[in-house]
Amino acid sequence: MKKRSVVSIVLFLCLGMFFVLPETASAATKNLEMSQISVTAATTTSVSLSWKKVNGAYGYYIYRASSKNGTYQKVAGLKKGKIVKYTDTGLSPSKTYYYKARVRYSKKYCKPVKAATKSVSFSDAKPAVTVAVYKSGSRVKWKAVSGATSYRVYRATSSGGSYSRIGTTSSSKLYYTDYSGTSGKTYYYKVRAAKWKSGKYTYSRYCSAVKFRTVSRVFVACGHGTDILGAWDSGCTYKSMSEAGLMLPITKSMVKYLRASGVYVYTDADANNNKNMLACVKWANKKRISAYMSIHCDWRYAPTGTLPLYKSSADKKLAQALNKGVRSNVSIATRGLSYRWDLYELSAPKAPAACIFETGSISKDYKKFKKHDAYGKGLAKGMCSYLGVKFAD
């Protein structure tokens, strides 16, 4: 029993020493002060520091600020007193920093020292580039490169592919908007700076390739409305209702949901169905769109249910997606899909796919049409599915 008590006492004393040591170290080093730290080297993105070893030190803390009297942030905690150098990395070129340090556990800082990273030579510089959607195009933006007199913008279809120059800007214009890309296609962009001097150009490095998918663009036409002679064409009618009147709210609803999902939409619905089909197709053919569609309803003697019309296999794929989207959102029958070779809005558009969507019979399905927000939402879901775009509810 006595032997066990002795062992317990020894163990207690050892543990006590273990827990007291940090406090003892703090008390012993609280007045230690480092000599002035020195800047030994600097690159475009790093600063190297050194100092004399402080006897009794358990390590050092290094701090950095962007001005001498600014707020200093700790950038390193070195836990060994024999370490007398440190390299601060990830810095910006051509920038001034201030450093100070203290012994670990001490509250006494050394005086701040000034350091500056080196500037990047023009041939080693490369622009920092971002790409984002801008209206119907892709806007490439970059930060200025010192000494540049112009910038070159390049595009490829794969990261390691062949890059073609698509634009040149002046030194003051730090962006380029690419409207020539195919709708909904992924591209890779690069930018480099150019400097004209002594009758020749020198160039900076290319930036790393930036991957970006172009905004998906479509044309959505509201059926009937203004006819080819400029007169109002109401389309089929039933009681006091007209095709043009019923389809406009559905078209506007579809457009609203497509735009909320990031799809760029050209449409005559914005001006309340003010263009005829010839004008709509002419307008659409000037744009680089993924799909053309026209929204209609069938006459009073037609059976109930949707009837998307198509001509090509690509048209059929679009028609299927639209029909599925509608029927997932609206309780309505379908008459399937119908092949038509004789319709202008299926033959004339240059878009990869076109569809005339017959929403149903005006006499039998008008109650479905009056739920225009739900119907338009279903059409938008179908179009997003076809485009491979996430639908934003």
N, C-alpha and C positions, 0 to 999 in steps of 0.2 A: 504493500500500500504506500509505503514511504517512497519507494523507487518511482512509482507512478506519479506521485506528487511532484517530485523533482523534475521529471520529464515534462510535466504540464507547465511548470514555472518557466523552464527553458524555452518551451514553445511559445509561451505568452510573450516573453521578452523579445524573441526573434520577430514575432508579428508586430510588436510595438515598434521595433526599430524600422521595420519595413514601411509602416504607415507614417512614421515621423520623418523619414528621409526627405521627401519632397518639401516639407515645410522647412526642414533644416537647410536644404539646398537653397530655397527661396531666401531665407534669412541671410545666408552666406553670400549670395550673389546680388542682392537687391541694390547694392551701391556700385556694382561693377559697371564700367563705362567703356564702350568701344572707342578706339581711335577713329579718325576720319576714314570712311570707306573710299575706295578709288575705282574709277572706271578704267578697266584694262582693255576693253575691246567693244566694238559696236558693229552690227551689220544692219541691213535694211529692216530686219524684224527682231533683233535681239540686242541686249546690253549685258556685258559681262562685268561683274564687280569682284573686288577682293578687299581684304582687310587683315590687320595683324591679329594673331591669336591672343585671346584674353585669358590669362591664367585663372583657373577656377570656374570658367564658364561651362555651362551644361548645354550650350547651343546658342543659336542666334535667330532673331526674327528680322525679316527684310520687308520694307514698306515702299510703296510707290505712289506718286501723285503726278498730275499733269501741270501743276504750278507749285512754286516753292512754298507758298503758304496755303495750298489747297488741302483737300481731304486725302490723307494717306490711307491706302488699302494694303493689308498684309498680302504679300505675294509668295512668301516662303517662310517655313518654320523648320530650321535646321536643328536637329536634336543632338548633335555631337560638337563639342567644343573645338575639336581639331579641324573641322571644316572651315576653311577661310576664303572660300570663293563661291560665287553663285552666278548663273546665267539666266536672265529673265527673257523668255521667248514669247512669240505671238504678238509682237508689237507692230505698230504701223510705221511705214517708212517716213523719213523727213519730219520726225516729230520729236519734241523735247519732253523729257521726263525728269522727275526728281526722285531721289532715293534717300532713305535714312534707315538706320538699323539700331537694334539694341540687343544686349545680352539677354538670353532667356532668363526669366524671373526678375530681371532688372527693369526699372522704370525710367532709366536714363537713356535717352536717344543720342546718337551722334548727330552732328550737323548735316543738313541735307547736301547732297551732291547732285550736280546737274549732268545729265547725259542726253545725247541726241542720236537717234538712229540715222543711218545713212540714206541718202536719196537713191532711188532706183534709176539707173541709166535708161535712156529712151529705148534702146534696143532690148533691154531686159524687162521693161515694163509690160504689163498686159492689163487691159481694161477689165473692171469688175462689171459683169453683165447680168441683167435680169430680163425676163420676157413675160408679158402679160397680155390678156385680151384687151383690145382697144377698138370699140365699135365692132365692125365686121372683120377686123384684121388682128395681127399680132404685133404688139409694140415692143421693140428691142431697145432697152435703155442701158446706158453705161456711165461710169464715172470718168471724168476728164483725165487724160494723160498729159503731164507737163511737157510742153514743146510740140504737141501735135498741131498740124495745120489742117488735117482732115481725118476722117475715119472710114473704114471699109467694113461692110456687113456681108456675111457669107451664110449660106444655107445648104444643108444636105439632108438626105432621107435616112441616114444612119450615122451613128457617132463617128465611126471610122471611115465613112464614105467619102465621095468626091464632093468638095464644097464649091459652090458657084457664088460669085459675087452678085448680090441682089440690090445693093445700094451703096451710095457714098454720101457722106454728110460733111458739112464744114466743121471747123474746130469748135464753134459755138453751139452747134446742134448735137446734143448728146442723146439722140434717139432716132429710130427709124421704124416706120410702121409698114409692115409687110401685108399687103392686100392680095398678093398673087398666089398664096398658098391654097392648096385644095382644101375644101371644107372638111373639118373633122379629121385631118391627117396629122400625123406626128412628124415633126421636123427637128433638126439640130442646128443651132445658130452659133456662129463665132464672130468676133469683132477684133480688129486690130487697128492701131493708130498709125498714121502716116505723117511724115515730116518732109516738107519740101525745102531743100537747102542746096545751094550751089548747083542748081540745074538738075537735081536728081532727088528721088524719093528714098528715104530710109524708113524702115518699118519697126514697130514694136512687136512683141510676141503676140500670138493669138491668145485670146482667152480660152479657158476650157469650154468644151461644147456644152451648150445649154439645151436640154430637151424640152420640147413644148408641143402640145397638140393644139392645132388651130381651132377656133370656134366653129361649131357646126352651124351651117347656114341653110335655111329653107325658105320656100315661098308658099304662103297659104292664101289662096284666093277664095273669096266669098262668092258663091254661085249667083248668077243673074245680076240684078242691079242695073248699072248703065249698059245699054246694048251697043252694038258696033256703030250705030248711027247717032249715038249720043242721047237717045231717049231712054226713059226708065223702063226696065223690063222686070216685072215682078215675079216671073217664073210661074210655076203652077200655083193654083189658088184653091182654097176650100173655105166656104163660108166667108168670114171677114179676114181670113189669114192668107198670107202670100209666102212663097218659097223664099224670096229675098228677105222679107221681114223676119222669118223664123230662123234663117241660117246666119244672119249677121251677129246676133248675140252668141251663138255657138262658136262662130269663127273668132270673135273677140275673146271669148273664154279660152279657147285653145291657144291663141297667141299669148295671152297673159301667162298661162302656165308654162309655155315653152320658154318665154323670156325669163321667167323666174328660175328656170332650170339651166339658164346660161346659153340657150340656143338663140342665134341671131335670126330674126324673122323679118322678111319682106312681106308686106300684105297690103291689099287695098282696103282692108277692114279698118285701118287707122283713120281713113277718110270716109268711113261709112259706105264702103262698097261703091267707090266712084269710078272704077275702071272695068271695061268689058274684057272678055277673055283674050281677045287679040292683044290688047294693051298689057294685060297681066303677063302673058307669055313673052311678049317682047321685052318687058321689064325684067322678067326672071332670067331670060337668056343673056342678059348683060352681066349677070352676077354669077359668081362661082358657088353654086348651091349644091347641096346633097340630094334634095328632093323637092318636087313640085306637087302640090295637091290642091284640089278644088272641092269645096263643100256644097252639096246639093241635097234636095229631097225629091222623092218620086211623086208622080201625080196621084190624084185621088183614087183612081181605079187600080193602082198597084197593090200587090199584097203587102202585108206588114213585114217589117224587118229590114236590116241593113243590106246593102248591095254594093260593095266596093268594086270599081271597074279598073281593069288593068290591060296592058298590051304586051309588055315584055316580062321576062322572068324576074328582073329586078323590080318592075312595077308590082308584080304579084307578091313578092316578099314584103314590100311596103304595105300593100293592101291587107295582107294577113296580119301584120303588126298593128295597123290601125283598127282593124275589126276586133282583134283580141283586146286592145286597150279599151274600146268603147264598151264591149260586152262584159268587161271586168268591172266597169264603173256604172253601167246603166242596165237595167233589166229590160232587154229588148231582144227580139228574135233576129235571126239572120237568114238571108236567102243564099248565103254563100258568096263566092266571088264570081265575077262575070268577065270573060275575055271580050274586049272590043278593039277592033283595028281601025274603026272609022271615025274616031272622035279626035277633034283638034287638040284638046288639052292632054291627050295621051301621046299624040304623034309629034307635035311641034316643040314641046319643051326639050332643051338640051341637057337638062339635069339627068343624072344617072338613073333616077327613078321618078315615076309620076303616078298619081292615082286620082280618079274622080270618085269621091266618097258619097254615095247615095245613103243618106242617114236613115231613110225609112219612107213610108207612105204618108203624105200630108194629111190624109183623112183618117188614117188608122194609128199613126204614131205621133201626132202633133203634141199630145200630152207629154211625151218623152222629150220632144224638142223644147218645150217650155221650161224644162229643167236644164236650161242652157249651160249653166256652170258645170254641172255634173257631166253633161255630154261633151263639152269642150275639154274638160279635164281628162276624160277617157281618150279622146283623140290625141291629146298632148302626151299621155302615157304611152300610147302606141307609137307615136313619132319618136319619142325619146328612146324607146326600146329598139326601134329600127336604127337609130343613129348611134346607139351604144353610149348614150348620155344618161347620167343618173337623174331621175325625175325628182324635182323638188316640190313636195306637196305643200 
